[in-house]
Amino acid sequence: MIEVTSAFIGTGPDPATQTNQGFAMAYRHAAAYKEADADLIACADIVRANAAAFGDYWDIEADHVYDDYAEMLDAVEPIIVSVCTPPPTHADIVVECARSHTVDAIHCEKPMDITWANARRMAEVCEEEGVKLTFNHQRRFGKPYRRAKELLEDGEIGELERVEFAAPNIYDYGSHSVDLCNYYNDEGRAEWVISQLDYREEDLWFGVHNENQTLATWQYENGVYGLAATGKGAGLVNCHNRLIGTEGTIEVGNGFPTGETDEQVLRIKRDGDDEWEYVDCDGEGLHGLDSQDFGSVFIDRAIADLVEAIRTGESSELAAENALKATEIIFGTWESSRRHGRVDFPLDIDDNPLTAMIEDGTLSPKPSTEN
Ligand SMILES: NC(=O)c1ccc[n+]([C@@H]2O[C@H](COP(=O)([O-])OP(=O)(O)OC[C@H]3O[C@@H](n4cnc5c(N)ncnc54)[C@H](O)[C@@H]3O)[C@@H](O)[C@H]2O)c1
């Protein structure tokens, strides 16, 4: 077996705290690399105390604990580096890692970055440098989502006509939700999106603005439609993901966000059925059961997939090309609100339309006292 070594940028301060201001995702990545028999060899964080605590927890040698990640890469040359810093830092860090010629692969947390230009740039540079770039859209490895896809592929609801989701927002949480829509539609690319958004109260997730409410629809090149309702209007869709086919409907996580038990997380209604049929997902909910050492079984599977891709030279389904398709829909959604019209793809902007509309005074969210 090819030896895979892993290192971490942005360890997080506290793995016991899990909020939308900090999750210490590096601990969850580390647990998954351990599961995948990849050695944990070094870590870096601009807050040295965070890196030191992480190093202690994972038995990383003291002289492989850094506050400067460039120094770490030069010294240890890991096969893969996990980037678990806040979204505004992702592109610059990923580009620097790729251009350092010290790593074979980079696994970056979602969302890709805070602008569409940066999302494209990180993918382009990794492509140029021959570095595998993946994003942690781990939810697609959960049994409720996998089994929904299997039911679809088995023809249980006929041909897919529409994918839907409800979520708190389309950017941070929604990054997973859009990725799942694309997964159900065989990694399809969207042709256009049209939407409206509301942003009246500041809502910062990991330091980044997220809209309060969106209603968005898009169409894929193969004709399948997408529909998203976020925030206050999420009840319109009212489930984590819905797949509507020519002969029935599948729902994942009906009663968003918490209306179902883990035993009721997946259900199907075929044309002619009077009742929903619940499908067993071995007790897995929407977010993955905790595994040991702050891990998550979904992240264990996601990282196992990319470690396997490194060992075999294949591509992981978490590859940047798939993340870009989701990110284009996300920024396209906000862009449609800015343009007051449909946005045809490829998306021809560089910035972040939501933050641009805040900066130019189009949107004036009331400052939050919570973030
Ligand atoms: N996949 C998921 O389900 C999921 C869940 C939660 C968070 N996330 C994402 O994970 C990412 C990180 O979030 P988190 O919750 O782990 O944050 P966190 O605040 O717990 O940890 C981030 C760490 O990065 C460090 N850092 C910041 N800038 C740095 C830099 N330039 N160089 C080195 N270290 C730096 C900070 O000091 C901090 O320790 C975000 O993009 C977030 O959206 C993903």
The ligand as an SDF file (V2000), in Angstrom:
LIG
                    3D

 44 48  0  0  0  0  0  0  0  0999 V2000
  -17.7870   20.1550    6.0360 N   0  0  0  0  0  0  0  0  0  0  0  0
  -18.5770   20.6070    6.9990 C   0  0  0  0  0  0  0  0  0  0  0  0
  -19.6580   20.0480    7.2950 O   0  0  0  0  0  0  0  0  0  0  0  0
  -18.1570   21.8070    7.7730 C   0  0  0  0  0  0  0  0  0  0  0  0
  -18.6620   22.0460    9.0710 C   0  0  0  0  0  0  0  0  0  0  0  0
  -18.2040   23.1750    9.7580 C   0  0  0  0  0  0  0  0  0  0  0  0
  -17.2870   24.0250    9.1600 C   0  0  0  0  0  0  0  0  0  0  0  0
  -16.8590   23.7710    7.8900 N   0  0  0  0  0  0  0  0  0  0  0  0
  -15.9040   24.6690    7.2130 C   0  0  0  0  0  0  0  0  0  0  0  0
  -14.6190   24.4380    7.7410 O   0  0  0  0  0  0  0  0  0  0  0  0
  -13.8120   25.6080    7.5820 C   0  0  0  0  0  0  0  0  0  0  0  0
  -13.0700   25.8970    8.8650 C   0  0  0  0  0  0  0  0  0  0  0  0
  -14.0110   26.0400    9.8780 O   0  0  0  0  0  0  0  0  0  0  0  0
  -13.7370   25.5630   11.3760 P   0  0  0  0  0  0  0  0  0  0  0  0
  -15.0770   25.4470   11.9530 O   0  0  0  0  0  0  0  0  0  0  0  0
  -12.8200   24.4050   11.4270 O   0  0  0  0  0  0  0  0  0  0  0  0
  -13.0270   26.8650   11.9450 O   0  0  0  0  0  0  0  0  0  0  0  0
  -12.2500   27.0470   13.3340 P   0  0  0  0  0  0  0  0  0  0  0  0
  -12.4080   28.4890   13.6700 O   0  0  0  0  0  0  0  0  0  0  0  0
  -12.6810   26.0450   14.3420 O   0  0  0  0  0  0  0  0  0  0  0  0
  -10.7400   26.7760   12.9260 O   0  0  0  0  0  0  0  0  0  0  0  0
  -10.0790   27.5600   11.9740 C   0  0  0  0  0  0  0  0  0  0  0  0
   -8.6300   27.6810   12.3830 C   0  0  0  0  0  0  0  0  0  0  0  0
   -7.9160   28.2880   11.2990 O   0  0  0  0  0  0  0  0  0  0  0  0
   -6.9030   29.1210   11.8670 C   0  0  0  0  0  0  0  0  0  0  0  0
   -6.4680   30.0550   10.8260 N   0  0  0  0  0  0  0  0  0  0  0  0
   -7.1490   31.1100   10.3290 C   0  0  0  0  0  0  0  0  0  0  0  0
   -6.4420   31.6900    9.3360 N   0  0  0  0  0  0  0  0  0  0  0  0
   -5.2980   30.9640    9.2000 C   0  0  0  0  0  0  0  0  0  0  0  0
   -4.1710   31.0520    8.3420 C   0  0  0  0  0  0  0  0  0  0  0  0
   -4.0740   32.0150    7.4190 N   0  0  0  0  0  0  0  0  0  0  0  0
   -3.1750   30.1430    8.4820 N   0  0  0  0  0  0  0  0  0  0  0  0
   -3.2660   29.1680    9.4130 C   0  0  0  0  0  0  0  0  0  0  0  0
   -4.2970   29.0430   10.2570 N   0  0  0  0  0  0  0  0  0  0  0  0
   -5.3110   29.9230   10.1500 C   0  0  0  0  0  0  0  0  0  0  0  0
   -7.5760   29.7480   13.0900 C   0  0  0  0  0  0  0  0  0  0  0  0
   -6.6380   30.2400   14.0150 O   0  0  0  0  0  0  0  0  0  0  0  0
   -8.3890   28.5690   13.6140 C   0  0  0  0  0  0  0  0  0  0  0  0
   -7.6560   27.8300   14.5750 O   0  0  0  0  0  0  0  0  0  0  0  0
  -14.7690   26.7100    7.0910 C   0  0  0  0  0  0  0  0  0  0  0  0
  -14.6260   26.8570    5.7160 O   0  0  0  0  0  0  0  0  0  0  0  0
  -16.1500   26.1550    7.4090 C   0  0  0  0  0  0  0  0  0  0  0  0
  -17.1660   26.6000    6.5100 O   0  0  0  0  0  0  0  0  0  0  0  0
  -17.2620   22.6780    7.2060 C   0  0  0  0  0  0  0  0  0  0  0  0
  1  2  1  0
  2  3  2  0
  2  4  1  0
  4  5  1  0
  4 44  2  0
  5  6  2  0
  6  7  1  0
  7  8  2  0
  8  9  1  0
  8 44  1  0
  9 10  1  0
  9 42  1  0
 10 11  1  0
 11 12  1  0
 11 40  1  0
 12 13  1  0
 13 14  1  0
 14 15  2  0
 14 16  1  0
 14 17  1  0
 17 18  1  0
 18 19  2  0
 18 20  1  0
 18 21  1  0
 21 22  1  0
 22 23  1  0
 23 24  1  0
 23 38  1  0
 24 25  1  0
 25 26  1  0
 25 36  1  0
 26 27  1  0
 26 35  1  0
 27 28  2  0
 28 29  1  0
 29 30  1  0
 29 35  2  0
 30 31  1  0
 30 32  2  0
 32 33  1  0
 33 34  2  0
 34 35  1  0
 36 37  1  0
 36 38  1  0
 38 39  1  0
 40 41  1  0
 40 42  1  0
 42 43  1  0
M  CHG  2   8   1  16  -1
M  END
$$$$
